[in-house]
Amino acid sequence: MKRNKYAIVAIDMHRGHLDPQVATLPLLPAENCEIVIRNAKKFFDEARRRNIPIVHVVTVYRDCGEILSNPHWKQKNDEPNSTRRGIATHNIAGSPGTQIITELYKNGDYIVNTKKRYSGFFGTDLDFLLRQMDVETVILAGINTSSCVLCTAFEAFNRDYKVYVVEDCCDSMDGQEFHHAAVMFIDRIIGEVIRSKDLLEIL
């Protein structure tokens, strides 16, 4: 197991959000998907060259009951104009949406695929894995800045990790105003928001 005080945690960078052909929720515009994937690939490749481990945290549900047991998601799934409409079929085990974007995964990366809610820590062994690698600083990338990245950043902070969020490797399907609001909260309260090029200079 790679030991490093840094680890990149890629949140939900799967086809269910970033591949317009199979996505099961309203997603980023196709051009935004391409930008995030391109930026993240470049950043991840350079991080691997520096022996920084990458952990892919992926949302996977056994069935729709695990999704709809959340009352808010059940309500939004039934609302015609909700951005979460259709969440009942999102990332069911075995579906194409659960597959990590091919360009972003390499042999030697780690996968945590038991995420069920917004936080990458809740109900998963992410914290256990990071502690095994002696990680002190969590570097977050992924989708959505305004929900899963934000919640994971809060939890990482509460568990006493130093937190970076790589802004050009994140985006939100809720729109740019939500992305920027999340970035503002994180940078003010939780950690540091930084672009990949600038973070590589620090690392």
Secondary structure in CASP SS format (residue, H / E / C, confidence):
PFRMAT SS
TARGET T0000
AUTHOR 0000-0000-0000
METHOD secondary structure of the structure
MODEL  1
M C 1.00
K C 1.00
R C 1.00
N C 1.00
K C 1.00
Y E 1.00
A E 1.00
I E 1.00
V E 1.00
A E 1.00
I E 1.00
D C 1.00
M C 1.00
H E 1.00
R H 1.00
G H 1.00
H H 1.00
L H 1.00
D C 1.00
P C 1.00
Q C 1.00
V C 1.00
A C 1.00
T C 1.00
L C 1.00
P C 1.00
L C 1.00
L C 1.00
P C 1.00
A H 1.00
E H 1.00
N H 1.00
C H 1.00
E H 1.00
I H 1.00
V H 1.00
I H 1.00
R H 1.00
N H 1.00
A H 1.00
K H 1.00
K H 1.00
F H 1.00
F H 1.00
D H 1.00
E H 1.00
A H 1.00
R H 1.00
R H 1.00
R C 1.00
N C 1.00
I C 1.00
P C 1.00
I E 1.00
V E 1.00
H E 1.00
V E 1.00
V E 1.00
T E 1.00
V C 1.00
Y E 1.00
R C 1.00
D C 1.00
C H 1.00
G H 1.00
E H 1.00
I H 1.00
L H 1.00
S C 1.00
N C 1.00
P H 1.00
H H 1.00
W H 1.00
K H 1.00
Q H 1.00
K H 1.00
N H 1.00
D H 1.00
E C 1.00
P C 1.00
N C 1.00
S C 1.00
T C 1.00
R C 1.00
R C 1.00
G C 1.00
I H 1.00
A H 1.00
T H 1.00
H C 1.00
N C 1.00
I E 1.00
A C 1.00
G C 1.00
S C 1.00
P H 1.00
G H 1.00
T H 1.00
Q C 1.00
I E 1.00
I C 1.00
T H 1.00
E H 1.00
L H 1.00
Y C 1.00
K C 1.00
N C 1.00
G C 1.00
D C 1.00
Y E 1.00
I E 1.00
V E 1.00
N E 1.00
T E 1.00
K E 1.00
K C 1.00
R C 1.00
Y C 1.00
S C 1.00
G C 1.00
F C 1.00
F C 1.00
G C 1.00
T C 1.00
D C 1.00
L H 1.00
D H 1.00
F H 1.00
L H 1.00
L H 1.00
R H 1.00
Q H 1.00
M C 1.00
D C 1.00
V C 1.00
E C 1.00
T E 1.00
V E 1.00
I E 1.00
L E 1.00
A E 1.00
G E 1.00
I E 1.00
N C 1.00
T H 1.00
S H 1.00
S H 1.00
C H 1.00
V H 1.00
L H 1.00
C H 1.00
T H 1.00
A H 1.00
F H 1.00
E H 1.00
A H 1.00
F H 1.00
N H 1.00
R C 1.00
D C 1.00
Y C 1.00
K E 1.00
V E 1.00
Y E 1.00
V E 1.00
V E 1.00
E E 1.00
D E 1.00
C E 1.00
C E 1.00
D E 1.00
S C 1.00
M C 1.00
D C 1.00
G C 1.00
Q H 1.00
E H 1.00
F H 1.00
H H 1.00
H H 1.00
A H 1.00
A H 1.00
V H 1.00
M H 1.00
F H 1.00
I H 1.00
D H 1.00
R H 1.00
I H 1.00
I H 1.00
G C 1.00
E E 1.00
V E 1.00
I E 1.00
R C 1.00
S H 1.00
K H 1.00
D H 1.00
L H 1.00
L H 1.00
E H 1.00
I H 1.00
L C 1.00
END
